[in-house]
């Protein structure tokens, strides 16, 4: 067979490189770089009058790729469309077939759940036709979102603010954040008290702290008066042990990752956003250069809701566990996890493609983010096939004057899976335990002291990105391939903002959500959106016609659009300003936050009488190395973060490096560190200090331009001062 008589088309160059290594010279592997054909940007691109006919066209800027693929396809005897194994990947393959004019006779579809030699060579021998049910499900979603976006967004422009956009699923995610905020605002805290007694064994060494549990049954203390009464009842009296229970507790490992749980855990443990998590996971799936092996796909496909694991993977994991940790750490039979309700179960769970490639062995070949995420996935997979952790649990109920005080102790007896991995927590409340002395249950006790403490019930916590993904998954909003983009989009559109890892609705998000609830209740209804996802699943399964889904949806949506336009005729909804504590130095009013072309900024509410504006700045630790003033974090119009002295042009200090709270041990000036994610080694920027580190030695992959007022576009103070001078 002549070299390259078979053409394989994938999405990315890294994926092409990995697959090309496995297939050999008879196959030419090319990358299409994602979608090459889509609906137009300038118009809705859907002929609603003619049964929702989409108007697809080649994407601007992709002409050379299309031309090269056409030429390669013309020379090939067979074209394998090997895009990702999901709806989006199926749609990309279909668009490629249509765009390149490929006949059915030479077009084959292949998918790879993992990019390893065995799977790639096996899959290429078992091609299939394009699955048009999958394509139709993707088309239906794309057209639904296009209709909502292109018909609803202009209404928001006219009635709220220019430049706004609306999304079908994103609006529901914003509503979840808004409703949580209003739950918090409406929450009325309730008082409760805890009472701890430090108990000492009479006639022998040892003591422990027990907490008031109740009388005959569990009882909460709602006032200081109730608490003081119990203290008075037990004062000076002996305690006896009413109940002494010793048992063994088992903890089973958590299942392997699916898309949603990977995003949640990466957020908790690695501080990665869902979008970043999926970007790094894509790199691990497509292939990374490993010393001595070339490009290797390290994990299975990362957009999945399935907990299923292949028999081959289970066998390899058990072999590794026995060899590395011992037989006691490997249960008698492989663990298999029950399919989640509503899961599509199209792919395996997320796991390492080859569990023998442990993270430490290949650490030197990975970026820091790739290593941390791969280690998380590898550890979770190995742990899910390990033995339970076992604990010795002791519970002691001590009684005095009819009041029960309880103490529990939990001692790790056998680590099991916890030797490798433990799941993170969204809440900070841990099970309350204390170390108990050696006891047999016959001890007499005396309270050496008591401690009462007032508490108030707390409102529900604001969502983090991780818990919002969890909430969407539980409610059936979105699918594994959409969670990351939804969470990112509602922040990009400034409907939601993140502060200290928590998500808050902005005034704009509140106004738009209220308008949507009032006028488009179906669009923003959680159950309606979840049902729509179910209908798309039915289209994918070949049970429902995709055009019928569109017809049913548009009928109600069109009625709501017409009613909203009539009801809002001549009206404009004002977005309330977000007041700050910053005082306008021109007129003395409290400045407010506005949203402009380049993001959020401070403006005087006295406009047009007072036109004072200034950027939002954040004070940083450390001191300006030139004048000792406060260093402020700023952002240029192009979105680049820099750091400048609060005195602006009067000082002139600016840098890309991040100030730290630490001082140089040699010169005493503030240390800086390289910008970017993760822990960076601090360095001194004082040229006269023996610890000085030049810019080209600070670890940047490319030399950053010197941070001056000329390179920073929104250093307004500097520009204004220069004009005055």
VOGU-3710 file (C-alpha; in Angstrom, 3 decimals, decimal comma):
1> xxxxxxxxxx> 0,000/0,000/0,000  1,376/3,415/-0,912  2,346/5,694/1,930  -0,528/7,689/3,314  -3,282/6,194/1,123  -5,547/6,390/4,178  -6,338/9,830/5,600  -7,230/10,157/9,278  -8,685/13,510/10,406  -8,619/14,490/14,084
11> xxxxxxxxxx> -9,145/17,834/15,840  -5,713/18,816/17,140  -2,048/18,501/16,109  -1,088/16,798/19,396  -3,774/14,173/18,897  -2,623/13,748/15,272  0,957/13,237/16,420  0,019/10,578/18,997  -2,280/8,640/16,655  0,142/8,922/13,723
21> xxxxxxxxxx> 2,840/7,225/15,808  0,573/4,208/16,373  -0,828/3,834/12,842  2,380/3,910/10,820  3,189/4,965/7,244  0,015/3,683/5,592  -1,953/6,418/7,318  -1,653/10,170/6,978  -3,035/11,908/10,065  -4,130/15,558/9,795
31> xxxxxxxxxx> -5,746/17,996/12,226  -8,834/20,034/11,332  -8,425/22,320/14,389  -12,025/21,874/15,545  -15,106/23,013/13,648  -14,612/24,089/10,032  -18,286/24,736/9,315  -20,932/26,388/11,474  -23,863/28,786/11,543  -22,911/32,355/10,497
41> xxxxxxxxxx> -22,018/34,904/13,182  -23,759/37,894/11,646  -27,254/36,394/11,318  -29,350/33,799/13,121  -28,540/31,282/10,369  -31,705/29,234/10,943  -34,661/29,351/8,542  -37,451/29,075/11,109  -40,175/29,431/8,464  -38,887/26,366/6,621
51> xxxxxxxxxx> -38,856/23,930/9,512  -35,683/25,206/11,206  -33,347/24,579/8,302  -29,784/25,517/9,373  -27,629/27,589/7,032  -24,107/26,269/7,542  -21,032/27,787/5,953  -17,224/27,525/6,149  -15,698/29,404/9,070  -13,771/32,540/8,266
61> xxxxxxxxxx> -10,017/32,109/8,614  -10,136/28,343/8,053  -9,809/28,493/4,258  -6,252/27,131/4,093  -7,059/24,166/6,388  -10,140/23,323/4,299  -8,110/23,529/1,101  -5,358/21,277/2,439  -7,822/18,687/3,746  -9,701/18,647/0,426
71> xxxxxxxxxx> -6,479/17,967/-1,450  -5,460/15,230/0,989  -8,915/13,630/0,889  -8,902/13,602/-2,900  -5,659/11,589/-2,925  -6,745/9,174/-0,190  -8,410/5,825/-0,830  -10,242/6,030/2,483  -10,913/8,891/4,911  -11,266/8,082/8,606
81> xxxxxxxxxx> -13,054/10,775/10,608  -11,571/10,352/14,102  -12,922/13,309/16,038  -13,860/13,094/19,732  -16,345/10,370/20,799  -19,293/12,598/21,727  -22,092/14,617/20,077  -19,786/17,500/19,255  -17,178/15,195/17,771  -19,826/13,384/15,731
91> xxxxxxxxxx> -21,101/16,722/14,398  -17,542/17,819/13,460  -17,126/14,571/11,505  -20,426/15,132/9,684  -19,502/18,724/8,848  -16,144/17,502/7,513  -17,870/14,937/5,309  -20,222/17,568/3,889  -17,605/20,302/3,538  -14,994/18,092/1,864
101> xxxxxxxxxx> -17,609/16,416/-0,361  -16,672/12,926/0,806  -18,692/10,077/-0,722  -20,146/7,426/1,594  -18,003/4,742/-0,046  -14,694/6,214/1,170  -15,859/7,754/4,492  -15,460/5,892/7,771  -16,007/7,022/11,378  -13,753/5,859/14,222
111> xxxxxxxxxx> -13,614/6,887/17,876  -11,028/6,362/20,604  -12,031/6,246/24,261  -8,320/6,344/25,017  -5,399/7,089/22,746  -3,186/4,052/23,264  -1,683/1,766/20,629  -4,030/-1,136/21,369  -7,189/0,970/21,305  -6,171/3,006/18,226
121> xxxxxxxxxx> -5,172/-0,012/16,118  -8,206/-2,000/17,275  -10,641/0,863/16,580  -9,253/1,625/13,128  -10,018/-1,985/12,173  -13,652/-1,575/13,261  -14,933/1,648/11,697  -18,590/2,551/11,503  -20,816/5,023/9,686  -21,531/8,476/11,048
131> xxxxxxxxxx> -24,218/8,276/13,753  -26,828/10,750/12,505  -28,817/10,511/15,722  -25,814/11,977/17,544  -25,461/14,631/14,832  -29,139/15,540/15,088  -28,919/15,851/18,882  -26,011/18,272/18,481  -27,825/20,206/15,751  -30,916/20,503/17,928
141> xxxxxxxxxx> -28,866/21,886/20,853  -26,989/24,284/18,571  -30,161/25,619/16,976  -32,006/25,903/20,295  -29,170/27,985/21,706  -28,943/30,060/18,517  -32,676/30,868/18,563  -32,607/31,897/22,223  -29,415/33,904/21,832  -30,327/35,738/18,619
151> xxxxxxxxxx> -33,930/36,524/19,542  -33,612/37,186/23,264  -30,347/39,124/23,266  -31,689/42,042/21,167  -34,538/42,400/23,669  -32,009/42,684/26,508  -30,095/45,278/24,466  -33,196/47,427/24,091  -34,626/47,011/27,574  -31,582/46,653/29,848
161> xxxxxxxxxx> -28,175/47,456/28,366  -26,378/47,290/25,039  -24,041/44,365/24,517  -25,901/41,886/26,710  -26,468/38,330/25,613  -28,657/35,519/26,876  -28,109/31,787/26,839  -30,569/28,974/27,342  -28,618/26,950/29,929  -26,404/29,788/31,193
171> xxxxxxxxxx> -29,498/31,710/32,289  -30,547/28,770/34,458  -27,086/28,546/36,026  -27,241/32,269/36,810  -30,657/31,748/38,365  -29,214/29,114/40,711  -26,622/31,640/41,928  -29,273/34,381/42,276  -31,673/32,157/44,214  -28,906/31,053/46,561
181> xxxxxxxxxx> -28,046/34,718/47,226  -31,664/35,494/48,045  -31,849/32,472/50,338  -28,894/33,936/52,194  -30,477/37,407/52,359  -33,775/35,991/53,654  -32,127/33,689/56,158  -32,973/34,345/59,813  -30,290/32,905/62,096  -31,434/30,879/65,091
191> xxxxxxxxxx> -29,595/30,793/68,375  -28,242/27,571/69,828  -25,698/26,657/72,490  -23,152/23,903/72,989  -21,961/22,677/76,360  -18,720/20,756/76,824  -17,599/19,097/80,056  -13,966/18,197/80,772  -14,385/14,850/82,557  -11,683/13,290/84,720
201> xxxxxxxxxx> -11,667/9,618/85,792  -11,937/9,312/89,586  -9,151/7,211/91,119  -7,149/6,743/87,920  -5,341/8,791/85,296  -7,050/9,985/82,200  -9,772/12,308/81,086  -11,636/13,526/78,039  -14,077/16,152/76,815  -17,706/15,211/76,260
211> xxxxxxxxxx> -20,441/17,312/74,695  -24,007/17,625/75,982  -26,206/15,276/73,957  -29,628/15,432/75,617  -31,754/13,673/78,187  -33,614/10,533/77,176  -33,173/11,594/73,537  -31,167/14,190/71,613  -31,963/17,761/72,618  -30,764/21,127/71,330
221> xxxxxxxxxx> -30,101/24,023/73,676  -31,736/27,210/72,410  -30,813/29,694/75,134  -28,203/30,525/77,735  -30,829/29,988/80,433  -31,314/26,342/79,410  -27,540/25,849/79,299  -26,980/27,421/82,726  -29,662/25,176/84,197  -27,785/22,062/83,052
231> xxxxxxxxxx> -24,521/23,436/84,473  -26,273/23,990/87,801  -27,743/20,453/87,719  -24,359/18,735/87,264  -22,235/21,026/89,456  -20,186/19,002/91,969  -21,852/15,711/91,042  -20,348/12,492/89,755  -20,860/11,165/86,219  -21,388/7,503/85,496
241> xxxxxxxxxx> -20,903/5,755/82,172  -24,314/4,819/80,827  -23,175/3,420/77,503  -19,786/2,225/76,273  -19,766/1,049/72,643  -16,759/-0,180/70,700  -17,105/-1,060/67,032  -15,196/-1,233/63,781  -16,161/1,265/61,085  -15,415/0,878/57,406
251> xxxxxxxxxx> -15,016/3,617/54,789  -15,250/2,641/51,162  -13,383/4,584/48,460  -15,166/7,037/46,182  -15,868/6,030/42,565  -13,516/6,976/39,724  -13,896/10,419/38,210  -16,589/11,488/35,805  -16,510/14,954/34,241  -18,436/16,720/36,991
261> xxxxxxxxxx> -16,545/15,139/39,900  -13,192/15,794/38,207  -14,075/19,479/37,879  -15,239/19,616/41,495  -12,159/17,918/42,931  -9,729/19,913/40,773  -11,397/23,068/42,046  -11,147/21,955/45,686  -7,639/20,508/45,653  -5,838/22,222/42,783
271> xxxxxxxxxx> -7,697/25,547/42,674  -8,378/24,996/38,952  -11,439/26,438/37,263  -13,630/23,923/35,402  -12,532/25,477/32,106  -8,834/25,079/32,959  -9,393/21,549/34,246  -10,935/20,483/30,951  -8,205/22,183/28,912  -5,451/20,322/30,795
281> xxxxxxxxxx> -7,427/17,059/30,699  -7,739/17,442/26,908  -3,942/17,663/26,671  -3,546/14,511/28,769  -6,092/12,677/26,603  -4,646/13,747/23,255  -1,037/12,993/24,103  2,035/14,280/25,922  5,674/13,737/24,950  7,131/11,110/27,311
291> xxxxxxxxxx> 10,871/10,452/27,318  11,696/7,269/25,433  8,094/6,697/24,314  7,149/9,714/22,220  3,641/11,165/22,372  1,423/9,190/24,772  -2,272/9,617/25,602  -2,299/9,481/29,396  -6,011/9,390/30,282  -9,270/8,134/28,825
301> xxxxxxxxxx> -11,832/10,501/27,332  -12,689/13,193/29,880  -16,269/14,105/28,891  -18,251/11,284/30,440  -20,935/10,573/33,016  -20,177/6,859/33,253  -18,650/5,011/36,233  -17,925/1,948/34,116  -14,361/0,564/33,992  -13,017/-1,971/31,509
311> xxxxxxxxxx> -12,034/-5,436/32,720  -8,514/-4,850/31,395  -8,157/-1,643/33,442  -9,482/-3,348/36,577  -7,027/-6,210/36,191  -4,058/-3,848/35,726  -5,072/-1,768/38,753  -5,312/-4,859/40,991  -1,891/-6,079/39,868  -0,350/-2,704/40,668
321> xxxxxxxxxx> -2,042/-2,499/44,093  -0,812/-5,958/45,118  2,721/-5,281/43,886  3,061/-1,820/45,413  0,934/-1,954/48,582  0,435/-5,659/49,347  -2,424/-8,149/49,162  -4,230/-6,631/52,156  -4,834/-3,440/50,165  -6,539/-5,281/47,310
331> xxxxxxxxxx> -10,125/-6,510/47,917  -11,179/-10,026/46,962  -13,066/-8,834/43,881  -12,836/-5,753/41,644  -15,075/-2,863/42,612  -17,784/-2,037/40,085  -19,861/1,087/40,528  -23,544/1,405/39,803  -24,599/3,532/36,840  -25,915/6,925/37,916
341> xxxxxxxxxx> -29,553/7,637/37,165  -29,885/9,507/33,880  -26,286/8,830/32,833  -25,682/8,261/29,135  -22,937/5,736/29,932  -21,369/6,179/26,493  -17,750/6,008/27,681  -15,713/4,659/30,549  -15,004/6,672/33,675  -11,956/8,952/33,560
351> xxxxxxxxxx> -8,871/6,903/34,367  -5,210/6,615/33,364  -4,779/4,861/30,027  -1,868/2,922/31,504  -1,908/2,734/35,299  1,736/1,590/35,281  2,726/5,109/34,233  2,590/6,516/37,742  2,775/10,325/38,116  6,205/10,431/39,761
361> xxxxxxxxxx> 7,837/8,443/36,952  6,752/10,895/34,244  6,730/14,082/36,342  9,711/15,510/34,472  7,855/15,249/31,136  4,737/17,097/32,299  3,990/20,716/33,037  3,125/21,457/36,647  -0,612/21,562/35,870  -0,484/18,374/33,794
371> xxxxxxxxxx> 1,348/16,569/36,578  -1,042/17,689/39,324  -4,163/16,777/37,344  -2,753/13,464/36,157  -1,752/12,597/39,717  -5,300/13,390/40,883  -6,848/11,133/38,212  -4,291/8,345/38,733  -4,682/8,389/42,532  -8,473/8,389/42,433
381> xxxxxxxxxx> -8,551/5,457/40,012  -6,081/3,357/42,003  -7,829/4,176/45,289  -11,257/3,204/43,930  -9,984/-0,383/43,554  -8,397/-0,624/47,016  -9,656/-2,060/50,293  -11,804/-0,136/52,750  -10,184/1,996/55,405  -10,962/0,529/58,843
391> xxxxxxxxxx> -11,330/2,441/62,100  -11,774/1,533/65,744  -14,753/3,575/66,917  -15,569/4,145/70,577  -18,655/6,003/71,817  -19,045/6,859/75,498  -22,274/8,290/76,966  -21,745/9,711/80,448  -24,739/10,620/82,622  -25,143/13,118/85,469
401> xxxxxxxxxx> -28,479/14,295/86,932  -30,264/12,757/83,950  -28,160/14,671/81,410  -26,201/12,705/78,803  -22,786/13,881/77,599  -21,312/12,048/74,608  -17,729/11,571/73,443  -16,522/9,628/70,414  -13,080/8,481/69,345  -12,133/7,283/65,882
411> xxxxxxxxxx> -8,725/5,642/65,473  -7,387/4,546/62,095  -6,770/0,807/62,240  -5,984/0,068/58,581  -5,528/2,861/56,012  -6,744/0,961/52,952  -7,463/3,347/50,085  -6,577/6,410/52,212  -2,924/5,451/51,740  -3,338/6,795/48,208
421> xxxxxxxxxx> -6,242/9,243/48,116  -9,035/10,912/50,063  -11,788/13,009/48,502  -11,906/16,714/49,314  -14,859/18,370/51,036  -16,925/21,410/50,107  -17,895/22,106/53,729  -15,461/22,671/56,535  -17,383/20,789/59,239  -15,555/17,649/60,273
431> xxxxxxxxxx> -16,912/14,896/62,469  -16,194/15,899/66,081  -13,979/13,373/67,862  -11,636/13,399/70,869  -8,915/11,064/72,059  -10,273/8,815/74,835  -8,099/7,220/77,542  -8,011/3,479/78,107  -11,453/2,642/79,538  -13,626/-0,378/80,251
441> xxxxxxxxxx> -16,955/1,350/80,963  -16,917/1,007/84,758  -15,233/4,367/85,432  -16,687/7,076/87,666  -16,140/10,589/86,348  -16,119/14,137/87,606  -16,430/17,370/85,644  -13,360/19,519/86,227  -14,820/22,382/84,231  -17,553/23,162/81,749
451> xxxxxxxxxx> -17,516/25,383/78,704  -20,659/26,891/77,207  -20,647/28,570/73,806  -23,269/30,506/71,879  -23,779/29,800/68,167  -26,153/30,833/65,426  -27,319/28,723/62,521  -25,608/29,700/59,274  -27,293/30,373/55,927  -26,589/28,052/53,018
461> xxxxxxxxxx> -23,128/28,644/51,585  -22,696/30,540/48,343  -21,786/28,359/45,416  -18,212/27,793/44,427  -17,505/26,779/40,846  -17,263/23,194/42,088  -20,557/23,191/43,988  -22,343/24,964/41,100  -21,242/22,171/38,759  -22,504/19,677/41,343
471> xxxxxxxxxx> -25,865/21,488/41,579  -26,254/21,518/37,789  -25,458/17,824/37,589  -27,944/16,948/40,342  -30,698/18,965/38,646  -29,977/17,646/35,151  -28,945/21,069/33,810  -26,267/20,791/31,131  -24,177/17,765/30,247  -20,538/16,756/30,915
481> xxxxxxxxxx> -19,330/18,586/27,807  -21,044/21,855/28,809  -20,418/22,343/32,562  -17,096/24,169/32,179  -18,303/26,542/29,464  -21,493/27,370/31,396  -19,611/28,325/34,580  -17,098/30,374/32,578  -19,729/32,110/30,435  -21,849/33,464/33,287
491> xxxxxxxxxx> -18,696/35,053/34,717  -17,480/36,365/31,349  -20,868/38,035/30,809  -20,600/39,639/34,261  -23,871/38,113/35,506  -21,867/36,399/38,238  -18,569/37,344/39,854  -16,134/35,320/41,926  -14,828/36,663/45,231  -12,687/34,503/47,496
501> xxxxxxxxxx> -13,714/31,412/45,499  -17,451/32,099/46,039  -19,914/33,095/43,302  -22,018/36,231/43,775  -24,663/37,572/41,399  -23,895/41,059/40,103  -26,618/43,759/39,999  -26,772/43,057/36,264  -27,251/39,336/36,914  -30,065/40,070/39,373
511> xxxxxxxxxx> -31,887/42,385/36,946  -31,576/40,061/33,949  -32,620/37,006/36,001  -35,698/38,814/37,357  -36,652/39,840/33,820  -36,218/36,275/32,591  -38,288/34,844/35,451  -41,024/37,406/34,822  -41,200/37,094/31,044  -39,497/33,809/30,063
521> xxxxxxxxxx> -40,343/31,430/32,853  -39,926/28,291/30,733  -36,487/29,262/29,456  -35,149/29,875/32,954  -37,020/27,050/34,688  -34,683/24,365/36,017  -37,102/21,484/35,403  -37,922/22,708/31,888  -34,219/22,902/31,047  -33,545/19,467/32,542
531> xxxxxxxxxx> -36,432/18,044/30,503  -34,964/19,626/27,377  -31,677/17,830/28,106  -33,657/14,605/28,426  -35,317/15,240/25,057  -31,905/15,760/23,454  -30,826/12,437/24,958  -33,914/10,881/23,365  -32,908/12,372/20,003  -29,440/10,857/20,451
541> xxxxxxxxxx> -31,036/7,485/21,185  -33,092/7,721/17,978  -36,408/7,846/19,834  -37,466/11,423/19,050  -37,266/13,503/15,856  -34,965/16,509/16,378  -37,130/18,847/14,322  -40,133/18,009/16,525  -38,144/19,034/19,611  -37,443/22,385/17,939
551> xxxxxxxxxx> -41,084/22,857/16,904  -42,379/22,148/20,414  -39,829/24,478/21,994  -40,277/27,366/19,578  -44,055/27,415/19,892  -43,899/28,379/23,577  -40,780/30,533/23,216  -42,284/32,607/20,400  -45,414/33,267/22,452  -43,286/34,430/25,414
561> xxxxxxxxxx> -41,179/36,664/23,139  -44,274/38,344/21,673  -45,846/38,859/25,101  -42,578/40,268/26,512  -42,142/42,752/23,666  -45,726/43,977/24,119  -45,416/44,247/27,916  -42,077/46,078/27,768  -43,036/48,479/24,983  -41,518/51,886/25,775
571> xxxxxxxxxx> -39,903/50,664/29,014  -36,246/50,443/29,987  -35,032/48,567/33,060  -32,317/50,282/35,074  -29,484/48,250/36,545  -28,791/49,615/40,049  -25,273/50,872/40,651  -23,032/48,912/43,007  -21,927/51,454/45,611  -18,407/51,315/47,057
581> xxxxxxxxxx> -16,624/52,972/49,983  -14,317/54,798/47,564  -14,848/58,575/47,787  -14,785/60,722/44,649  -11,942/63,183/45,187  -13,681/65,713/42,914  -17,132/66,001/44,507  -17,056/63,795/47,622  -19,751/61,294/46,593  -19,325/57,543/47,108
591> xxxxxxxxxx> -18,186/56,095/43,798  -20,047/53,257/42,105  -18,940/50,316/39,958  -19,791/50,571/36,276  -19,238/48,058/33,496  -17,683/49,404/30,329  -16,099/48,141/27,177  -12,991/46,989/29,045  -14,703/45,653/32,157  -15,511/47,069/35,594
601> xxxxxxxxxx> -14,356/50,522/36,691  -15,181/53,157/39,316  -17,308/56,145/38,321  -18,837/59,080/40,143  -22,653/58,761/40,429  -22,883/62,544/39,856  -22,469/62,210/36,081  -22,801/64,394/33,992  -21,983/67,101/36,568  -18,971/65,073/37,748
611> xxxxxxxxxx> -17,242/62,907/35,156  -14,565/61,460/37,424  -13,677/57,797/36,744  -10,807/55,564/37,762  -9,849/51,908/37,509  -10,640/49,422/40,243  -7,449/48,674/42,130  -6,519/46,100/44,727  -3,895/46,830/47,422  -1,109/44,236/47,464
621> xxxxxxxxxx> 1,255/43,122/50,235  4,706/44,659/50,404  6,013/48,171/49,714  6,998/50,080/46,604  10,769/49,619/46,153  11,149/53,236/44,966  9,211/55,248/47,559  7,854/52,776/50,107  4,221/53,459/49,124  1,397/50,943/48,665
631> xxxxxxxxxx> 1,559/48,703/45,597  -1,734/48,372/43,693  -2,888/45,617/41,377  -4,227/47,040/38,125  -5,426/45,751/34,774  -4,712/47,147/31,316  -7,410/47,641/28,692  -6,279/44,426/27,026  -6,767/42,570/30,290  -3,126/42,211/31,373
641> xxxxxxxxxx> -2,511/42,461/35,123  0,346/44,655/36,327  1,439/46,192/39,632  2,110/49,885/40,198  2,819/52,328/43,001  -0,220/54,157/44,364  1,521/57,484/43,610  1,362/56,870/39,860  3,619/59,163/37,809  5,018/60,838/40,917
651> xxxxxxxxxx> 6,828/57,558/41,603  6,685/55,720/38,278  7,192/52,177/39,626  5,438/49,454/37,607  6,124/45,725/37,186  4,608/42,493/35,852  5,958/40,582/38,860  3,716/39,893/41,856  4,643/41,539/45,200  4,749/39,214/48,218
661> xxxxxxxxxx> 4,464/39,758/51,969  8,106/38,670/52,449  11,185/40,893/52,629  14,620/40,198/51,179  16,944/38,973/53,993  19,832/40,979/52,508  18,386/44,410/51,630  15,006/44,366/53,415  13,008/45,331/50,315  9,828/43,535/49,262
671> xxxxxxxxxx> 10,357/40,255/47,415  8,427/39,588/44,200  7,516/36,395/42,410  6,768/35,340/38,856  3,141/35,857/37,808  1,069/32,776/37,055  -0,577/29,876/38,858  0,971/27,778/41,562  3,761/28,345/44,071  6,532/30,488/42,631
681> xxxxxxxxxx> 9,935/31,105/44,225  10,235/34,742/45,374  13,140/36,890/44,220  14,640/40,340/44,839  14,336/43,054/42,151  16,701/45,514/43,853  19,604/45,888/41,397  21,955/47,002/44,192  21,283/43,875/46,283  23,503/40,784/46,106
691> xxxxxxxxxx> 20,282/38,672/45,878  19,064/40,562/42,763  17,578/38,357/40,014  17,574/39,855/36,469  14,339/39,743/34,450  15,634/37,059/32,063  16,352/34,768/35,046  12,897/35,000/36,637  11,423/31,963/34,884  9,309/33,508/32,123
701> xxxxxxxxxx> 9,151/31,500/28,905  9,435/34,755/26,958  10,903/38,001/28,138  8,166/40,347/29,327  8,353/43,943/28,067  9,546/46,351/30,711  6,493/47,513/32,674  6,221/51,234/32,065  3,398/53,690/31,593  3,933/53,437/27,838
711> xxxxxxxxxx> 3,240/49,688/27,818  0,305/49,764/30,241  -2,734/51,162/28,470  -4,957/52,092/31,366  -2,508/53,739/33,745  -4,897/56,689/33,828  -3,107/58,581/36,561  0,140/58,552/34,603  -1,543/59,698/31,403  -3,439/62,496/33,139
721> xxxxx> -0,311/63,731/34,895  1,645/63,757/31,639  -1,081/65,809/29,954  -1,036/68,341/32,786  2,729/68,662/32,606
//
